Amino acid sequence: MKNTIPKNRKICSLLANCVFLSTIIFSSCSSEKGTKIPESSIQNGKYEKFCTQTDEYLLGTNFSGSILVAKGDEIIFAKGYGVCDKNLPDSQLITLNTTFEIGSVSKQITAAAVMQLVQKKKLSLDDKISKFFPDYIHGDKISVRMLLNMRSGLTDHINEADEFFPQEVFSTIHKQQIANEPFEENFVLKYFYEAPLMANPDTTYFYCNTNYYLLAKIVEIVTKQPYHEYLQKHIFEKCKMTNTNTDFQNTTAKGYDFRNRYYSLPHDFATGCGDVNSTVLDLYKWNLQLAKGKIISKKSLRQMLDTEAYGFGVYVKEGKIFHSGITNVFNSYNLYSFKNQLSIIVLANKPVAQCNATFVANRIETFFYDN
């Protein structure tokens, strides 16, 4: 897949401008209306060598997507590459405000929504899921905490769909995805009650999207409102994530598979585990406000990160939290380091086999520390 990347993009390279922009837009979660940055790129003069190295690397790999690197409240490097839709001859260029499917990066947002309810004592980490799904045969063995840290033993309805769904249902799922046909409401929940366990609850870590699907449903049950409405009010608006949504295929970027097909995970499939569409700027705001204790308290954040492996919605290692996200034709990566307040966000409108956002982010992190 070849994209044309213009050489004459406007670059905001003056340090004063970079500091000014990052300060007025990202310093707090106030009630003021968020401001968009129209420029296609920001480069911080203090990190000239890093910016040049990163830009040359991304151009050389034919990267298509958006990237943002920041240290605390200061953006170091941010730029869009390629076009939003390669199949449109007059497609818009990708910018810092272009929206992408972020896949499993959504899970940290779901985890924070759950922790908000825990803080308000509307929910307990030790609640058994039988409280919310009383007809589920294994409900008394599985807690909210086990869903959060991937120790429930549940079968993954996305990655192990052939095990989760009856064979006659499984055979139609991919066809419906390719056709972008909607699924009935609570489609996953309908078959959840009969799906087998992959392991005994709380005996092993097993990555499972179904955990976060159920957590989103629990948020709905507890709050008595649709999950997307809860996120909009208590997460997105609070952080001024003005270009973020959970609507099916509501992205300005489009991606295509090796057969040139554009399709997404059905909306009900991805609820809570991969349904958020966002931008590098909005995810940067999210990183800052989560780390500052503005979304949940720092005590709740410590609970999310109390692990040496998978916490609540994030992997935790050496003072860093990170997660990748893969949908059918998009992939993403978000990293935040508490040691030096480093954010690296990569969003790509290519399948992971064509452009691996995790690999790209790791290379850029290496460039940062080498400089």
Sequence and secondary structure as in RCSB ss.txt:
>XXXX:A:sequence
MKNTIPKNRKICSLLANCVFLSTIIFSSCSSEKGTKIPESSIQNGKYEKFCTQTDEYLLGTNFSGSILVAKGDEI
IFAKGYGVCDKNLPDSQLITLNTTFEIGSVSKQITAAAVMQLVQKKKLSLDDKISKFFPDYIHGDKISVRMLLNM
RSGLTDHINEADEFFPQEVFSTIHKQQIANEPFEENFVLKYFYEAPLMANPDTTYFYCNTNYYLLAKIVEIVTKQ
PYHEYLQKHIFEKCKMTNTNTDFQNTTAKGYDFRNRYYSLPHDFATGCGDVNSTVLDLYKWNLQLAKGKIISKKS
LRQMLDTEAYGFGVYVKEGKIFHSGITNVFNSYNLYSFKNQLSIIVLANKPVAQCNATFVANRIETFFYDN
>XXXX:A:secstr
      S   EE  HHHHHHHHHHHHS   SS       SEEE GGGHHHHHHHHHHHHHTT  EEEEEEETTEE
EEEEEESBS TT TT  B  TT  EE GGGHHHHHHHHHHHHHHTTS  TT BGGGT TT TTGGG BHHHHHTT
 S B  TTTTHHHHS HHHHHHHHHHHHTT    TTHHHHHHTT  BSS TTSS    HHHHHHHHHHHHHHHTS
 HHHHHIIIIITTTT TT B  TT  S     TTS      HHHHTTTT  EE HHHHHHHHHHHHTTSSS HHH
HHHHT SSSB SSSEEETTEEEEEEE SS EEEEEEETTTTEEEEEEESS TTT  HHHHHHHHHHHHHH 
